[in-house]
Amino acid sequence: MADNFVKRLFSSFVNKSHTHTYTLTNPNGGSWSILNGVFGYNSGKKSLNQYTEAYGDNPLVYMIIKKISFTSASIKRIAVNENDEEIENSVLLDILNNPNPEQGQIEFLEECNEYLESTGNTFVKLTRGIGGIGTELTVLPSGAITIVCNSINEVTSYIYKDVDGREHTYSTDEILHIKTSNVVNIDSENIKFGLSPLQAGWIVVKSSGEKLNAEASIFKNRGIVGMITNDTDIPMLANEQEAVQKQFNEKTGGSDKYNSIHVSNTKLRFVQTGMSPTDLKLLEGIVSSLRILCSIYGVSSVIFNDNENSTYNNVSEAVKAAYNEVYIPLANKVDKELSNFLNKQLGTTEYIKVDLTSIEVIKASTNEIAQAINSLSPLLATKVIEQMSSEEIRELINLGVLAADQTPIGEIGIQPTITTEA
């Protein structure tokens, strides 16, 4: 009996002494502050708060993350059962439609996406209601979370520090942690956190910020674009200067004078004070930063008015690629994590998923497939249809209109003619 007591006491002491807390903190503090200050420009390993600050301070970062987050959140959601059959009275969809008193579905999902895309981590707090009624979901700031682990590195709880500095401890049943894959920060302090895309592109974030500041400074201090001086050794009197200025303004001002040249009968000399070639090259570098950051997030810069790279065809292709490679995969990730978490906590067996039929660019792609099948010979068209899944055929039926006298898709030996919508 005494031996068991000693073992329990020893075990308790060991487990307590090996409890770990993980939080991404600012590396620019402590005894290494000077050294970190020197190398901080190139270092991407920042606190999560610095990534959200970059989202608020850098217009390039903001417009990329905002576009991805809002577009993905705006895709229509449906609820399905375990057999992937759509259901109408869904507990999970009701919760998602009204996650909390301050947000609707789009606002909540957008905030989830914003934290995930900027910091690589999203923390969702669940306040459970009876039978799902009154259940609330709220997103907690990623930079205010500390992860607590036991001696075998399992997450046991989360500590949230609010704006007033008060700490709140939540169990793993109350917090859903959605994170990106992280094979970079694998040390003991950061292994439990996802990897922010901004970490990989931090040098571009910083340099683009400097370029934008330089641009603002150039325009702020630019002032006049030139001076007209008396090109003689005799200076003009004050009233003569005012008369010349008035006459010049009258003859050169206004949009109708754009790109014209005014000829004066007075011996004057014009001194230009516009931007230097170096200044212009500096501004061109901002576009380069935009393209790199877009590549990091997997979208094309033509979506963000990069006119040098855009044509009618590649703009539409870029939008389609963004849906297929970024917006929909992000929505699928968040929907799956939310569904699994809520099913576990509420005892439901439902799943939230995107409604592909609500996306216009996907409809256009499907109609292109239907038109391509229409152009095939009856035998070849039938073989193509035979290789399609029932889900793919259903998509075509929903998005293509069959005439009353046409044969349904998939009937053996007869060409499956599809008339697409205009």
C-alpha positions as CSV (number, residue, x, y, z in Angstrom):
1,M,0.0,0.0,0.0
2,A,2.8,2.3,1.0
3,D,4.7,1.4,-2.2
4,N,1.7,2.3,-4.3
5,F,1.4,5.7,-2.6
6,V,5.1,6.4,-3.2
7,K,4.8,5.4,-6.9
8,R,1.8,7.7,-7.4
9,L,3.5,10.5,-5.6
10,F,6.7,10.0,-7.8
11,S,4.6,9.7,-10.9
12,S,2.7,12.9,-10.1
13,F,6.0,14.7,-9.4
14,V,7.5,13.6,-12.7
15,N,4.4,14.4,-14.8
16,K,4.1,17.8,-13.2
17,S,7.8,18.6,-13.8
18,H,7.6,17.6,-17.4
19,T,4.5,19.7,-18.3
20,H,5.4,21.9,-21.3
21,T,3.8,25.1,-22.5
22,Y,4.2,26.2,-26.1
23,T,3.7,29.7,-27.3
24,L,5.2,31.6,-30.3
25,T,6.8,34.6,-28.8
26,N,8.7,37.6,-30.2
27,P,12.4,36.5,-30.7
28,N,13.6,40.1,-30.4
29,G,13.6,40.0,-26.6
30,G,15.8,38.7,-23.9
31,S,19.6,38.5,-23.9
32,W,19.6,38.0,-27.7
33,S,17.7,41.2,-28.5
34,I,20.7,43.0,-30.1
35,L,21.7,40.1,-32.2
36,N,18.1,39.4,-33.3
37,G,17.8,43.1,-34.1
38,V,20.7,42.8,-36.6
39,F,19.4,39.7,-38.3
40,G,15.7,40.4,-37.8
41,Y,15.2,41.7,-41.4
42,N,15.9,38.3,-42.9
43,S,14.4,36.2,-40.2
44,G,10.9,34.9,-40.8
45,K,10.5,33.2,-37.5
46,K,8.3,35.8,-35.8
47,S,5.5,35.8,-33.2
48,L,2.1,35.2,-34.5
49,N,1.1,38.7,-33.7
50,Q,3.7,40.0,-36.1
51,Y,2.1,38.1,-38.9
52,T,-1.3,39.6,-38.1
53,E,0.3,43.0,-37.9
54,A,1.8,42.5,-41.4
55,Y,-1.7,41.7,-42.6
56,G,-2.9,45.0,-41.2
57,D,0.2,47.1,-42.3
58,N,1.2,45.7,-45.7
59,P,-1.4,46.3,-48.4
60,L,0.1,43.5,-50.6
61,V,-0.3,41.0,-47.8
62,Y,-3.7,42.3,-46.9
63,M,-5.3,42.1,-50.4
64,I,-4.0,38.6,-51.0
65,I,-5.1,37.1,-47.7
66,K,-8.4,39.1,-47.8
67,K,-9.2,37.9,-51.3
68,I,-8.5,34.2,-50.4
69,S,-10.2,34.4,-47.0
70,F,-13.4,36.1,-48.2
71,T,-13.8,34.2,-51.4
72,S,-13.4,30.8,-49.7
73,A,-15.7,31.8,-46.9
74,S,-18.4,33.0,-49.4
75,I,-18.7,29.6,-51.1
76,K,-22.1,28.1,-50.3
77,R,-22.1,25.2,-47.8
78,I,-24.4,22.2,-47.6
79,A,-24.6,19.4,-45.0
80,V,-24.4,15.7,-45.9
81,N,-24.6,12.5,-44.0
82,E,-22.1,9.7,-43.8
83,N,-23.2,8.5,-47.2
84,D,-22.5,11.9,-48.8
85,E,-26.2,12.5,-49.2
86,E,-27.4,16.1,-48.7
87,I,-29.6,16.6,-45.6
88,E,-31.9,19.5,-44.9
89,N,-32.3,19.7,-41.1
90,S,-28.7,19.9,-40.1
91,V,-27.4,20.7,-36.6
92,L,-24.0,21.6,-37.8
93,L,-25.3,23.8,-40.6
94,D,-27.6,25.6,-38.1
95,I,-24.6,26.3,-35.8
96,L,-22.4,27.5,-38.8
97,N,-25.2,29.8,-40.0
98,N,-25.3,31.5,-36.6
99,P,-21.9,30.7,-34.9
100,N,-22.2,33.6,-32.3
101,P,-24.2,36.8,-31.7
102,E,-21.6,39.0,-33.5
103,Q,-21.0,36.9,-36.7
104,G,-22.8,35.1,-39.4
105,Q,-21.5,32.2,-41.4
106,I,-19.4,34.1,-43.9
107,E,-17.8,36.4,-41.2
108,F,-17.0,33.5,-39.0
109,L,-15.4,31.4,-41.8
110,E,-13.6,34.5,-43.1
111,E,-12.0,35.1,-39.7
112,C,-10.9,31.4,-39.5
113,N,-9.3,31.8,-42.9
114,E,-7.6,35.1,-42.1
115,Y,-5.8,33.6,-39.0
116,L,-5.0,30.4,-40.9
117,E,-3.6,32.2,-43.9
118,S,-1.7,34.8,-41.9
119,T,-0.4,32.9,-38.9
120,G,-0.8,29.2,-40.0
121,N,-3.1,28.7,-37.0
122,T,-6.7,29.1,-36.1
123,F,-8.1,28.5,-32.6
124,V,-11.9,28.1,-32.4
125,K,-13.6,28.0,-29.0
126,L,-16.7,25.9,-28.5
127,T,-19.4,26.9,-26.0
128,R,-21.7,23.9,-25.9
129,G,-25.4,24.2,-25.7
130,I,-27.9,21.4,-24.9
131,G,-28.5,19.3,-28.0
132,G,-26.7,21.7,-30.1
133,I,-29.2,24.5,-29.3
134,G,-27.3,27.6,-28.1
135,T,-24.0,26.2,-29.1
136,E,-21.5,29.0,-30.1
137,L,-18.3,29.1,-32.0
138,T,-15.8,32.0,-31.6
139,V,-12.4,32.5,-33.1
140,L,-9.6,33.4,-30.6
141,P,-6.6,35.5,-31.6
142,S,-3.8,33.1,-32.5
143,G,-1.1,35.2,-30.9
144,A,-2.8,35.1,-27.5
145,I,-2.8,31.3,-27.2
146,T,-0.4,29.1,-25.2
147,I,-0.5,25.4,-25.8
148,V,0.0,23.2,-22.7
149,C,1.4,19.6,-23.1
150,N,2.1,16.7,-20.7
151,S,5.3,14.7,-20.3
152,I,4.7,12.7,-23.5
153,N,4.0,15.9,-25.5
154,E,0.3,15.5,-25.7
155,V,-1.8,18.6,-25.7
156,T,-3.8,18.8,-22.4
157,S,-5.1,22.4,-22.5
158,Y,-4.9,25.8,-24.0
159,I,-4.4,29.1,-22.2
160,Y,-5.9,32.2,-23.7
161,K,-4.8,35.7,-22.5
162,D,-7.5,38.3,-23.2
163,V,-7.0,42.0,-23.9
164,D,-7.1,42.8,-20.2
165,G,-4.2,40.3,-19.5
166,R,-6.4,37.8,-17.8
167,E,-5.7,34.1,-18.5
168,H,-8.4,31.6,-19.3
169,T,-7.7,27.8,-19.4
170,Y,-9.7,25.6,-21.8
171,S,-9.7,21.9,-22.3
172,T,-9.1,20.2,-25.6
173,D,-12.8,19.5,-25.8
174,E,-13.4,23.3,-25.9
175,I,-10.8,24.3,-28.4
176,L,-10.4,23.3,-32.1
177,H,-6.9,24.0,-33.4
178,I,-6.7,24.1,-37.2
179,K,-3.2,24.5,-38.4
180,T,-1.0,24.2,-41.5
181,S,1.7,21.6,-42.0
182,N,4.9,22.5,-40.3
183,V,8.1,20.7,-41.1
184,V,10.3,23.8,-40.5
185,N,9.7,24.9,-36.8
186,I,10.2,21.5,-35.2
187,D,12.0,22.7,-32.0
188,S,10.3,22.2,-28.7
189,E,8.9,25.8,-28.6
190,N,7.1,25.8,-32.0
191,I,6.4,22.2,-32.9
192,K,2.7,22.4,-31.9
193,F,2.1,25.4,-34.1
194,G,1.4,25.6,-37.9
195,L,3.7,27.3,-40.3
196,S,2.7,30.7,-41.6
197,P,3.2,31.3,-45.3
198,L,4.5,34.7,-44.3
199,Q,7.4,33.1,-42.6
200,A,8.7,31.8,-45.9
201,G,8.1,35.2,-47.5
202,W,9.1,37.4,-44.6
203,I,12.0,39.0,-46.4
204,V,9.6,40.0,-49.2
205,V,7.0,41.3,-46.7
206,K,9.7,43.5,-45.1
207,S,11.2,44.7,-48.4
208,S,7.8,45.5,-50.0
209,G,6.9,47.4,-46.9
210,E,10.1,49.5,-47.2
211,K,9.4,50.0,-50.9
212,L,5.9,51.3,-50.1
213,N,7.2,53.6,-47.4
214,A,9.8,54.9,-49.9
215,E,7.0,55.5,-52.5
216,A,5.0,57.4,-50.0
217,S,8.0,59.5,-49.1
218,I,8.7,60.2,-52.7
219,F,5.2,61.5,-53.3
220,K,5.0,63.3,-50.0
221,N,8.3,65.2,-50.6
222,R,8.0,65.5,-54.3
223,G,6.1,68.9,-54.3
224,I,6.3,70.8,-57.6
225,V,7.4,69.0,-60.8
226,G,9.6,71.9,-62.0
227,M,10.6,75.5,-61.8
228,I,10.5,78.4,-64.3
229,T,13.3,80.8,-63.8
230,N,14.4,84.1,-65.4
231,D,17.2,83.1,-67.7
232,T,19.0,86.5,-67.5
233,D,21.2,88.2,-65.0
234,I,18.5,90.7,-64.1
235,P,16.1,89.3,-61.4
236,M,12.3,89.8,-61.8
237,L,10.6,92.1,-59.3
238,A,7.9,90.6,-57.1
239,N,5.0,92.0,-59.1
240,E,6.6,90.8,-62.4
241,Q,7.0,87.3,-60.9
242,E,3.3,87.3,-59.8
243,A,2.2,88.4,-63.3
244,V,4.3,85.7,-65.0
245,Q,2.9,83.1,-62.6
246,K,-0.7,84.2,-63.2
247,Q,-0.3,84.2,-67.0
248,F,1.4,80.8,-66.9
249,N,-1.4,79.2,-64.7
250,E,-4.0,80.6,-67.1
251,K,-2.4,79.2,-70.2
252,T,-1.1,75.9,-68.9
253,G,-3.7,74.8,-66.3
254,G,-6.7,72.5,-67.0
255,S,-7.2,69.1,-68.5
256,D,-7.5,70.6,-72.0
257,K,-3.9,71.6,-71.8
258,Y,-2.7,68.0,-71.0
259,N,0.5,67.0,-72.8
260,S,0.7,70.4,-74.6
261,I,3.7,72.8,-74.7
262,H,3.3,76.5,-74.0
263,V,5.6,78.9,-75.9
264,S,6.6,82.0,-74.1
265,N,7.9,85.3,-75.6
266,T,10.0,85.8,-72.5
267,K,13.5,84.4,-72.0
268,L,12.8,81.8,-69.4
269,R,14.3,78.4,-68.5
270,F,12.5,75.3,-67.2
271,V,14.1,73.1,-64.6
272,Q,12.4,69.7,-64.2
273,T,12.3,68.2,-60.7
274,G,10.4,64.9,-61.4
275,M,11.3,61.4,-60.4
276,S,14.7,60.1,-61.2
277,P,15.1,56.7,-63.1
278,T,16.2,55.2,-59.7
279,D,12.9,56.3,-58.1
280,L,11.0,54.7,-61.0
281,K,12.9,51.4,-60.7
282,L,12.1,51.4,-57.0
283,L,8.4,51.6,-57.7
284,E,8.6,48.8,-60.3
285,G,10.0,46.5,-57.5
286,I,6.6,46.6,-55.7
287,V,5.1,44.7,-58.6
288,S,7.8,42.1,-58.3
289,S,7.0,41.7,-54.5
290,L,3.3,41.3,-55.4
291,R,4.1,38.4,-57.8
292,I,6.3,36.6,-55.2
293,L,3.8,36.9,-52.4
294,C,1.0,35.7,-54.8
295,S,3.2,32.7,-55.7
296,I,3.6,31.9,-52.0
297,Y,-0.1,31.8,-51.6
298,G,-0.7,29.9,-54.9
299,V,-2.6,32.5,-56.7
300,S,-1.8,34.5,-59.9
301,S,-0.9,38.2,-59.6
302,V,-3.2,38.9,-62.6
303,I,-6.1,38.6,-60.1
304,F,-4.8,41.7,-58.4
305,N,-4.6,43.9,-61.5
306,D,-1.1,43.0,-62.6
307,N,-1.8,44.3,-66.0
308,E,1.6,43.5,-67.5
309,N,0.9,39.8,-67.0
310,S,-2.8,39.8,-67.8
311,T,-4.8,39.0,-70.9
312,Y,-8.5,38.1,-71.2
313,N,-7.8,34.4,-71.4
314,N,-5.3,34.1,-68.5
315,V,-7.4,36.2,-66.2
316,S,-10.3,33.8,-66.5
317,E,-7.9,30.8,-66.2
318,A,-6.3,32.4,-63.1
319,V,-9.6,32.8,-61.4
320,K,-10.6,29.2,-62.2
321,A,-7.2,28.0,-61.0
322,A,-7.6,30.0,-57.8
323,Y,-10.9,28.3,-57.0
324,N,-9.6,24.8,-57.8
325,E,-6.2,25.1,-56.1
326,V,-6.7,27.6,-53.3
327,Y,-10.3,28.7,-52.4
328,I,-12.0,25.3,-52.5
329,P,-9.1,23.4,-50.8
330,L,-9.0,25.9,-48.0
331,A,-12.8,25.6,-47.5
332,N,-12.5,21.8,-47.5
333,K,-9.8,21.9,-44.9
334,V,-11.7,24.2,-42.5
335,D,-15.1,22.4,-43.1
336,K,-13.6,19.0,-42.4
337,E,-11.9,20.1,-39.2
338,L,-15.0,21.8,-38.0
339,S,-17.2,18.9,-38.8
340,N,-15.0,16.3,-37.1
341,F,-14.6,18.4,-34.0
342,L,-18.3,19.2,-33.7
343,N,-19.3,15.6,-34.4
344,K,-17.0,14.4,-31.6
345,Q,-18.3,17.0,-29.1
346,L,-22.0,16.9,-30.0
347,G,-22.4,13.3,-31.0
348,T,-23.6,14.1,-34.5
349,T,-22.7,12.4,-37.7
350,E,-22.9,15.2,-40.2
351,Y,-20.4,16.9,-42.5
352,I,-20.2,20.4,-43.9
353,K,-19.0,20.7,-47.4
354,V,-18.9,23.2,-50.3
355,D,-21.7,23.2,-52.9
356,L,-19.7,23.0,-56.1
357,T,-22.8,23.7,-58.2
358,S,-23.0,27.2,-56.7
359,I,-19.6,28.2,-58.1
360,E,-20.0,29.9,-61.5
361,V,-16.4,29.1,-62.8
362,I,-17.0,25.4,-61.9
363,K,-20.2,25.5,-63.8
364,A,-18.4,26.9,-66.8
365,S,-15.8,24.2,-66.6
366,T,-18.5,21.5,-66.4
367,N,-20.3,22.9,-69.4
368,E,-17.0,22.8,-71.4
369,I,-16.8,19.1,-70.6
370,A,-20.4,18.6,-71.7
371,Q,-19.7,20.4,-75.0
372,A,-16.5,18.3,-75.5
373,I,-18.5,15.1,-75.1
374,N,-21.2,16.4,-77.5
375,S,-18.5,16.7,-80.2
376,L,-17.4,13.1,-79.9
377,S,-18.7,10.2,-82.0
378,P,-21.5,8.1,-80.4
379,L,-19.2,5.2,-79.6
380,L,-16.4,7.2,-78.1
381,A,-18.8,9.4,-76.1
382,T,-20.4,6.3,-74.6
383,K,-16.9,5.0,-73.6
384,V,-16.1,8.3,-72.0
385,I,-19.4,8.3,-70.0
386,E,-18.8,4.8,-68.8
387,Q,-15.5,5.9,-67.2
388,M,-17.2,8.7,-65.3
389,S,-18.3,8.4,-61.7
390,S,-22.0,8.8,-60.8
391,E,-21.0,12.0,-59.0
392,E,-19.4,13.4,-62.2
393,I,-22.5,12.4,-64.2
394,R,-24.8,14.1,-61.7
395,E,-22.7,17.3,-62.0
396,L,-23.2,17.2,-65.7
397,I,-26.9,16.6,-65.5
398,N,-27.3,19.4,-63.0
399,L,-25.3,21.9,-65.1
400,G,-26.4,20.7,-68.5
401,V,-30.1,20.7,-69.7
402,L,-31.4,17.6,-71.4
403,A,-34.2,18.0,-73.9
404,A,-37.3,15.8,-73.6
405,D,-36.5,13.7,-76.6
406,Q,-32.9,13.1,-75.7
407,T,-31.5,9.9,-74.2
408,P,-30.2,10.1,-70.6
409,I,-26.5,10.1,-70.0
410,G,-24.9,6.7,-69.6
411,E,-27.3,4.5,-71.6
412,I,-25.2,2.0,-73.5
413,G,-24.9,2.2,-77.2
414,I,-26.6,5.6,-77.7
415,Q,-24.9,8.9,-77.9
416,P,-25.5,10.9,-74.7
417,T,-26.3,14.3,-76.2
418,I,-26.1,17.2,-73.8
419,T,-27.5,20.7,-74.5
420,T,-25.6,23.2,-72.3
421,E,-27.1,26.3,-70.9
422,A,-26.5,29.5,-72.8
